[in-house]
Amino acid sequence: MRAGASLTQSRGLPSKALFGSAYMCWEAPVFTERTSVGLDVHARSVVAAAIDGVTGEVFRARLTPGNDDVLGWVRALPGPSAVVYEAGPTGFGLSRALTTAGIRCEIVAPSKIQRPAGDRVKTDARDAMHLARLLRLDEIVSVTVPTVEREAARDLVRAREDVRGDLMRARHRVSKLLLRQGVVYYGGRAWTGAHLVWLQAQHFDAPGLQFAYDAAHEAVLQAEARRGRLDKAITAMAADSEFTPVVHRLGCLRGVSTLTAFGLAVEVGDWDRLTGATIGAYLGLVPTESSSGQSRSQGSITKTGNTHARRLLVEAAWHHRKPYRSPGATMKARWELAPAAARARGHAGNQRLHQRWLTFTDRKKKPVIANVAIARELAGWCWSLAVMDG
């Protein structure tokens, strides 16, 4: 009851007499635990603050980042207790330890934390107390804690993403080094088999230049080898894991190969917590907006949420620009792995997305802007396939 009264006062809600019968429609937040605990977690320290909802007593402590130390301090508080801390680089280990011990633990999204506009003082102790108060008022937006297996699969996908960036930078260093020497490849597309043979044949008289070129070329070869090993690991896991059914269904869409489908499956995780209307906002593919009264102003996309999944969708959306005809051999092979309902759904999505491209082209939209809009709709089609039974 104390939490409900505090929430009414903090939000400035009208009294029961002024609100009338509609007051009965509003429900106070449900907080069953006696003590709310806020943790400001860092790599080398944990600052804790707790509020006893019965007596109003406040507890503070500075703890070591070990799970046992935090767990022991929480257990010593008047129970039962609930804990909250911000999502960050320290991961989900502390949350899993508290949950295993029977203590409810929420991980709040940092971008969704409500802060007073005039609050200009930020310390670890104040942050911990602020989190404890928000937890008591049930004013937090929690992130989903993945399972150990899902987090491991996500780390594999992100390792491949890192290698992709390393390979791109290594290739740029090689090509720009050659360009400074006036050596340019004219034998067709770059980074094909013929191009690699041409690169191996390049030699320079200056020893320093030759050493620099060999080092840059070796970095390209090593990055390609790492990428190949990760691709094989992802392909094997996509063929035999908890994500396999979702990967097969997502593969019915153009541009969503095994690597892309597996990346989306592990990055989004639980598709059922989203809808076709909300997944675009979850991935940061909706435009920013600043509207008031009769004016409405929209800007670039928000770019909130999962960066990796957003990039995969934006890249896949370009494939729908080309005319969609009968499925080729590659698409047919992917379709054979999916149920009939998913194939029909994917076929409808491929037709729809290409028609959207034609509409944007007729309206003279810039391709990069149109592609983001296609990616937003593609996210909805992916959601409809992911939540499909079978």
Secondary structure, DSSP 8 states (H G I E B T S, - for coil): -HHHHHHHHHHT---HHHHGGGGGG--------SEEEEEEE-SS-EEEEEEETTT--EEEEEE-S-HHHHHHHHHTSSSSEEEEEE-STT-SHHHHHHHHTT-EEEEE-GGG----TT-----HHHHHHHHHHHHHTT---B-----HHHHHHHHHHHHHHHHHHHHHHHHHHHHHHHHHTT----SSSTTSHHHHHHHHT---SSHHHHHHHHHHHHHHHHHHHHHHHHHHHHHHHHHSSTTHHHHHHHTTSTT--HHHHHHHHHHH--GGGS-TTTHHHHTT-SEEEEEETTEEEEEEE---S-HHHHHHHHHHHGGGGS---S--HHHHHHHTTS-HHHHHHHHHHHHHHHHHHHHHHHTT--HHHHHHHHHHHHHHHHHHHHTS--
